[in-house]
Amino acid sequence: MKYAYIYSLLLIFGFSTMSCEENEDYLDNTFRNYLGYEIEQANQKITSTVEGTEEGQYNAGSKNVYLGVINAALDVFNDNNSSQNAIDEAYKVVQSAGVNYFDEMVPFTSTLVNAISEANFLYNATEEGENEGNVKPGSKAPFLAAINEAQSFLDAGGYTQSELNDAVSLLTVATFAYEANIIGAFNVPIANASFEGSGFSTTDFSLIPNWNFTGNRYGWASVSSGVVSTSDDPSLVTTTDGVYAGIVNNYSNGIWQKLGEGVHPGSTYILSFDGSIRTSLADWTGAQYETFILSRVIVFNSEEGDFTDITVLDQQSNSLGSEIDLDDFISFTHSLTIPQGSPLLGKKMVVQFKTYEAGFAFENEIWTDSESSEVWVDSQVFVDNVSLKRE
């Protein structure tokens, strides 16, 4: 009985082992419909791509090579007498040809160019030290080495899209590691943040470094946005930084600056600035309205400066009240969080300021509810001391 039991166990074990081996061999085989699926996917890739010399196009002759492999696999698929080995081999060849065809793509070099630009921006915007916004000592040298390696790879040329993707990944990892060594919040550089750059009062935005004028809202309006100093404007008694402040008119579409900062999904940004009323005229009835500064953080979806095609990351209305205080600026903070997985990753951020009059009318020192939306009233505001932090 004892030996019979052992013999039975051996038979069961042996049978089980053989079953597993047979099952494993079976799993290595390719079902005919799997091959059909690969052929279908390959054909879709062929029809959706074009040959050419621009990024994302494919090298001349590459489509015919890929198509030859697809047609050979299709012959195997359509032949009911094809052996399992032939089906397996055709499946592997089509998959391999897809990888080779991908490498025939003219690489998206701009992806690495942008990654290097972002890394250089971050490197130049930080200093080693122990204070908030500094990067920990010893961080800059290895980060610069990673940037230089990526630049050398880019300059060498002759790479495939797969190799380019690897280079972008390496630099991205180095960039994230560097950012992790920044102490506290990162101070995103804003050029000419206090509007001191021109060195003189002007309404000609071509003479104001780094800031841009969005244009008039109405063709008939005379708009005087620009910069002005305390010595040139009696309504500007003081500024919060320097002697100049920016002017935004509510008959304009505001002012803006494109930053070097790319969108960081999962990050929180704090936009800070100071604002004050320059002029706030009553309307034709004598009513005085509340003055607002609209702060916006946006990205251009296509051409820079095209405000007909933007994505607004966030905007906030900041009230200056309804009366002019010649001695005081109000400090504002505008917080926004970029969602995880945002498709805007790396898109350059833009800060924009507009102004408008709205809210309730102030008549005879009594707030009335006769108006609750934007109104046509000539007003101008001062903007000064702009900053942006990424937490």
Buried (B, 14 or more C-beta within 10 A) or exposed (E): EEEEEEEEEEEEEEEEEEEEEEEEEEEEEBEBEEBBEBBEBBBEBBEEBEBEEEEEBBBEEBBEBBBEBBEBBBEBBEEEEBEEEBBBBBBBBBBEBBEBBBBBBBBBBEBBEBBBBBBBBBBEBBEEEEEEBBBBEEBBEEBBEBBEBBBEBBEEEEBBBEEBBEBBEBBBEBBEEBBEBBBEBBBBBBEBBBBBBBEEBBBEBEEBBEBBBBEBBEEEBEBBBBBBBBEEBEBBEEBBBBBBBBBBBBBBBBBBBBBBBBBBBEBEBBBBBBBBBBBBEBBEEEBBBBBBBBBBBBBBEEEEEEBEEBBEBBBBBBBBBBEBEEEEBBEBEBEBEBEEEBEBEBBBBBBBBBBBBBBBBBBEEEEEEEBEEEBEBBBBBBBBBBBBBBE
